[in-house]
């Protein structure tokens, strides 16, 4: 288990999820996140990749559900590629929010030692 690789793994995962390479049925997922963040009272969307839940609970399009399912399925292999034991991390949560300065993406988790990992991804 490589604890020092956790932040890099979280960053790579988050960056890939919000990149323009993540699209379903000709719909960019980052555009969907932006649209739904505008509908949220907090201007934030939170995705838990352990169980696939999205908060706040809004009627999301099928493209977003497909993308989350794909990335949720790929996450264990991604963690393995970084030599991280999947059992060593609590749920991995991606938070996408709109701020006065633009978009902000935060990916976070806690390891089995109790250390919280929180990385910012530039969009």
C-alpha positions as CSV (number, residue, x, y, z in Angstrom):
1,X,0.0,0.0,0.0
2,X,1.4,3.4,-1.0
3,X,-0.2,6.1,1.2
4,X,1.9,8.8,-0.5
5,X,0.1,8.0,-3.8
6,X,-3.4,8.7,-2.5
7,X,-3.4,12.4,-3.4
8,X,-2.1,11.7,-6.9
9,X,-4.7,9.0,-7.5
10,X,-7.5,11.3,-6.3
11,X,-6.3,14.1,-8.5
12,X,-6.0,11.9,-11.6
13,X,-9.4,10.4,-11.0
14,X,-11.1,13.8,-10.5
15,X,-9.3,15.4,-13.4
16,X,-10.3,12.6,-15.7
17,X,-13.9,12.8,-14.6
18,X,-14.3,16.5,-15.3
19,X,-12.2,16.5,-18.5
20,X,-13.6,16.8,-22.0
21,X,-12.7,13.2,-22.5
22,X,-15.6,12.3,-20.3
23,X,-18.7,12.4,-22.5
24,X,-21.7,10.2,-23.0
25,X,-24.0,10.3,-26.0
26,X,-22.3,13.5,-27.3
27,X,-22.9,15.2,-23.9
28,X,-19.9,16.5,-21.9
29,X,-20.3,15.5,-18.3
30,X,-18.6,18.7,-17.0
31,X,-21.3,20.7,-18.8
32,X,-24.0,18.7,-17.0
33,X,-22.3,19.2,-13.7
34,X,-22.2,23.0,-14.3
35,X,-25.9,23.0,-15.3
36,X,-27.0,21.1,-12.2
37,X,-24.8,23.1,-9.9
38,X,-26.7,26.2,-11.0
39,X,-30.0,24.5,-9.9
40,X,-28.6,23.7,-6.5
41,X,-29.2,26.1,-3.6
42,X,-25.5,25.7,-2.6
43,X,-24.3,25.8,-6.2
44,X,-22.6,22.5,-5.5
45,X,-22.9,18.9,-6.7
46,X,-21.4,16.1,-4.7
47,X,-20.9,12.6,-6.1
48,X,-20.0,9.6,-3.9
49,X,-18.3,7.1,-6.1
50,X,-18.6,4.3,-3.5
51,X,-22.4,4.1,-3.9
52,X,-23.0,6.3,-6.9
53,X,-25.2,8.7,-5.0
54,X,-25.5,12.4,-6.1
55,X,-26.4,15.2,-3.8
56,X,-28.6,17.2,-3.9
57,X,-31.1,14.8,-5.3
58,X,-32.4,16.3,-8.5
59,X,-33.7,14.5,-11.6
60,X,-30.4,13.9,-13.4
61,X,-30.1,12.8,-17.1
62,X,-29.2,9.3,-18.1
63,X,-25.9,10.5,-19.4
64,X,-24.7,11.5,-16.0
65,X,-25.9,8.3,-14.4
66,X,-24.1,6.3,-17.1
67,X,-20.9,8.2,-16.6
68,X,-20.9,7.8,-12.8
69,X,-21.5,4.1,-13.2
70,X,-18.6,3.8,-15.7
71,X,-16.2,5.7,-13.4
72,X,-17.5,3.8,-10.3
73,X,-16.6,0.5,-12.1
74,X,-13.2,1.8,-13.2
75,X,-12.2,3.2,-9.8
76,X,-10.9,-0.1,-8.3
77,X,-8.5,-0.7,-11.3
78,X,-7.4,3.0,-11.1
79,X,-6.6,2.5,-7.4
80,X,-4.8,-0.7,-8.1
81,X,-2.7,1.1,-10.8
82,X,-1.6,3.5,-8.1
83,X,-0.8,0.7,-5.7
84,X,-3.6,1.7,-3.3
85,X,-5.7,-0.8,-1.5
86,X,-9.3,0.0,-2.1
87,X,-10.2,-1.1,1.5
88,X,-7.8,1.5,2.9
89,X,-10.0,4.4,1.8
90,X,-13.4,5.7,2.9
91,X,-15.8,6.7,0.1
92,X,-14.3,8.9,-2.6
93,X,-16.3,12.0,-3.0
94,X,-16.1,14.5,-5.9
95,X,-17.5,17.9,-5.2
96,X,-18.1,20.2,-8.1
97,X,-19.1,23.8,-7.2
98,X,-19.5,27.1,-8.8
99,X,-17.8,30.0,-7.1
100,X,-17.5,33.7,-7.8
101,X,-14.1,32.8,-9.5
102,X,-15.5,30.0,-11.6
103,X,-15.6,26.2,-11.2
104,X,-14.0,24.4,-8.4
105,X,-13.5,20.6,-8.1
106,X,-12.5,18.9,-4.9
107,X,-11.9,15.2,-4.5
108,X,-11.6,13.8,-1.0
109,X,-11.4,10.7,1.0
110,X,-10.0,9.4,4.4
111,X,-7.5,6.6,4.7
112,X,-7.5,3.8,7.2
113,X,-5.1,5.8,9.4
114,X,-7.7,8.5,9.8
115,X,-5.8,11.0,7.6
116,X,-8.1,13.1,5.4
117,X,-7.0,13.6,1.8
118,X,-8.4,16.5,-0.1
119,X,-7.2,17.6,-3.5
120,X,-8.2,20.5,-5.8
121,X,-8.5,19.9,-9.5
122,X,-8.2,22.7,-12.0
123,X,-10.8,22.6,-14.7
